[in-house]
Amino acid sequence: MSDLRPTLFLAQLSNLLAGNISIVHGVTGSSRTFMGEESAGVDAVRIALARIAGGQSELALVGGSHNGEREDLLLLYDAGGHMLRGAFQPVWERKNGMVLGSLGAFLVLEARSHAEARGAKPLARLSTVMSERSSRPAGSVTAALARMWQRLAPPPKAGRIAVISGASGAEPATDEERAWLETMPDVPVRATGSSLGHGFEPQFAMNIALATLALGREKLFPPFDPSGIEQAYEGPLDQVAVTAVGHWRGEGMALVEAVR
């Protein structure tokens, strides 16, 4: 598959986007297209990291985009009972409902040896990416997040880690993620969907990018809502865990670490 060009299948806009990126930026290696809402973004990052860690790649561009103003998508998700009705509310204060966002986010993942050879300074280290797909009985999302948290490598450092959440506002997924977060009251949390909306595929990559920026500044950005889930935090920051809980299926988590 080293020479596979998914742009040969022109029926999908995501393939056209990949082809345009390849042409404009001179990306000459192989490319893959992942489809499947939130899980697609998680698996795209997970597989890119696995290829680099396994020595199959030295450099990868991974990400995606989402147009939150498409009327067909708004109709589709509203028909499924997933869209927020009435006045706007931050993610943790909603009873049920997503607010879609138009997002585009791309990450450059690079092997350390490749970066050092060209004199590039790393912004952060992506240490772990995990993906699960529970059948969503009651409590399964909470259990999946707790399980992935325990599997983070290296283990989270108490008092020096934050969580950037991709919570969408859809229920019961968001309520179950909130229940997991409440078991760790000393870990500061930020749900970017309150400010930027929910972007499905690129949400995970965007939140990893925001985690990278926060680690570079050695400071977590302020809370997005007054619900009590998000608390002000001015302490040291060495690690950020990024969560992705799909509005319908799919759970993921990544650990991003400071490089100093």
N, C-alpha and C positions, 0 to 999 in steps of 0.2 A: 504493500500500500504506500510505499515511499513516494510514488509519483502520482498518487490519486489526486485528481482535481475535481472536487464536487461541483464546480461551476459548470460542468458538462450537463448537469441536471438543472435546467434553467427555470423550472416551474416554481422554485422557492426563492423568495427575496433574500433569505439569509445566505444562500449560495452566491447570489449576485453581489451581495455586500462583501463576502469573502474574496470574490474575484476582483472587485474594485480595489480592495486593500492590497491585494497581491500586485496589481498593476501599478498603482500609485506609489507604493512604498518599496517596490522591488523585492517582495517576499518570494523567494524562489523554491522554498522547501514544500513539503506536503502540507495539506490542510484538511481539517475535519469540520463538519457541521453537526452541531448537537441541537436537537429539538425536543421539547418536553417541559416548557415553562421553567419553574424554579430549579428543578432537578437538572435541567440541561446546563444551566450556568454552573452549578456545583460540579457536575461531572466533567465539564470542559476544563475547569481549573484543576481538578483532581488528576485527570489523565495527563495534562501538560506537566504538572509537577512530577508525576510518576515517571514520565518519559525522561525528564532531565535527571531525576535521581537514579534512574536505571542506566544512564549513559546512552540512551537512544537519541537524545536531542541535547543541544547546548543552549538554545535560545528559542523562546516561544512567545508569540503574541496571542493572547487569549482574552476574549470578551464578547460583547454583543451590544445590541441596541433594541429599544422598544418604543413604539409610538403609542402613547397613552391617549391620544385624541381620536383614534379610529372608532367610528361610530358602530361598526360591526362588532368590535370587541366589547365596547361598552354594553351593547345589547346582549351579547352572549353571556357576559359575566353577571349582568343584572338579572337575566332570565334564570340563572342558577342561584340567585339569592345572595350573591357575594358582594354587591356594591353598597357603599354607604348611602343611606337616604337621609335627607334633612340637612341640618347645619353641620359644618365641618367640625371634627373632633380629632385630637391626637390619637395615635394608634391604641395606646393602653386605656383610653377612656371610652372607646367605642364598644357598643354592645355587639355589633356585627357589621362588617362592611369594609371593602377596600376603596382606596382612592388611587386611581392609576396615575402613574408618572411617566413622562417621556424622558428616557434615560439612554445614555450611551457611555459605556465604560470598557476600557481595555487595559490589560496589564502586560508588562514585559517581564517574563520569567527567564532567568539566566543562570546557568551553572557558575559557581564561584570561580572556577579556573578560567572560564571564558571571559568573565567580567574583569578579572585581574589582568588578563593578557591584553585587554584593550584599555586598561587604566580607568575603568568605570567604577564609580562609587556606589555601592548598594544602598538602597533606601530603607529596606527592611528584609527580614528573612521569613519566607513562607515555609514553616516547618512541617505542618500536617494539614491534610484535607481529607475529610471523611464524608461518605454519602450513605444514607440508608433509605429504605422505602417501607415503612410500616403499613399494615392494612387498616390503620386508624380506628381500632376499637378504642373505647374510652380509656384515657391514660397512656396511650401508646406513644404520643408525641413527647410527653413529659419523660417517659422512660427512655426513649431514644436519645433525647438530649443529655440526660444524666449518664447514659452509657457512653456516648461520644466524649463527654467531658472527662470521664475517667480514663479514656483511651488517648487523650491528648499527649503528644510526646514532643518536647519534654513536659512533665507535669506542670500545671499552672502554679505560679508562685503567689502565695497568699499576700494580699495587700498591694500587689504590683501588676494586677491584671484587670482589664475591663472587658465588657461584652458589647459588641456592636451587633444589633439584632436586625434581621430582615423581616420581622413580623409584618404581616400584611393587613391585619385587622379582621380577616376572615375567621369565622368561628366554626368548629371549636378549637382550631389550630392555635390561634393567638392566645386564647385563655389557657391552654395547656402549656404553652411556652412561658406564659406569665407565672404559672404554678411552679415550673422548674426554677425560674429566676428567683422566686420568693424563698427558695431553699438556700439561697446564697445572698443574704441581705447585705453583706459587706462588699460585694462585687458591683462596681458602678456599671450601669446599663444605659445604652442609647439606641433607640429605634429610629432609624433614618426615614422610615416611611411616613413619619409625622411631618417631616419637612419637605421631602423630595417625592413622595408618592411611592407606589409599588410598581416596579418595572419588570417583574418576572425574571426572564433569563439574565439580564445584566445586573440584577440587584446584588448578587453575591460578589461579582467582580468589583462593583462600585464600592461595596462596604469593605472589601479588602483594601482597596485604594485609600479609603478614608482612614482605615486602621493604620496604614503605612504613614499617612500624613500626620496622624496624631502621635505616633511613635517618634517620628522625626522631630516634632515640636516638643516631645517629652511632656505632653499635656493633653488631657482629654477635653474635647469641646463641651460646651454647656448642655444641660438637659433640654429636651425638646418639648416636654409637657409637665404639668404640675400634678400628675396622678399619684406621685409617691414612689412609683417604680423606678424612676430616674432621679438619682440624687446627685447634687453637686459633688465634684471630686477634684481636689487640687494636689493630690499626692503623686508619688513617682509612678511611672508607667513603663514597664518592660515588655509586656505581652498584651495582645488583644485577641480574644476569641470572637470569631464572626459566625453567626448562626444564619441558617436559611431553612425556614419551615414553609413548605409549599401550602398554598391555600387549599389544595385538594389532596395532594400526595407528595411525598419526598421530603426528607430531612437531611441537612448537611451542616458541617462545622469545620472551620479552619482555625489554625493558630498562627498568628503573625507576631514576630519577635523583633525587638529593636536590635540594630547593628551599630555598636558604638566603639 
